[in-house]
Amino acid sequence: MFGLLALQLGGLALGFVACGFGLLAAVPVVSGLTASAYRQLFGDDDAAGFMSGR
C-alpha cells in the first residue's frame, strides 16, 4: 500500500509542477488507481447493489 501512496503522491506532484493544469489529468488517474486497488483488495462483490445499473 505504501508503494501505491508514493505513486499517487508522485503523480499529483508532477501534475502540480506542470503549472497546475497537469492536475486536471492527474486527479482522475489517481482516483482510478485508488478504485482499482480497492476492488483488487476487497473484490468486486456489490452487496448494496450500487453497481447493478438500476
N, C-alpha and C positions, 0 to 999 in steps of 0.2 A: 504494500500500500504506500510505503514511503516513496518508492520509485514513481508511482503514478502522481503523487502530490508534487514531487520535484518536476516531473514532466509538465504538469499543468501550470505550475508557477513559472517555469521557464517559458512556456508558450505565451502566457499572459504578459510576462515581462518583455518579450520580443514584440508583442503587439503594441505595448505601451511605448516602447522605444521608437516604433515607426510612426511617430507624431500622433499617437492616439488612434489614428484611423485603423491601424492593424488590430485593434481590439474588436472592431466590427467583424473581423474574421476569426479572431482567437477565441472570443467568448462562446460562440456556438460550437466550435470544435471541442473546447474544454467541457462544455455541457454534454456533448455527445460521448466523450470519453468517460465521463462520470457515469452516465446512464448505462453505457455498455459494460463498464466494470461492475456496476451494481447488479445487472442482470446475470453476469457470469458468476458472481459470488452467491447470489441468493436465488438464482433460477428465474425462469420466466413464467412461473405459476401465478396466475392472476386470480386470487381468491375473491377480490372485491368486484371483479367484472369491468374494471375501467378500460381494459384493452380490447374488449369484445366488439367495439364499434357500434354499439347500440345507443 
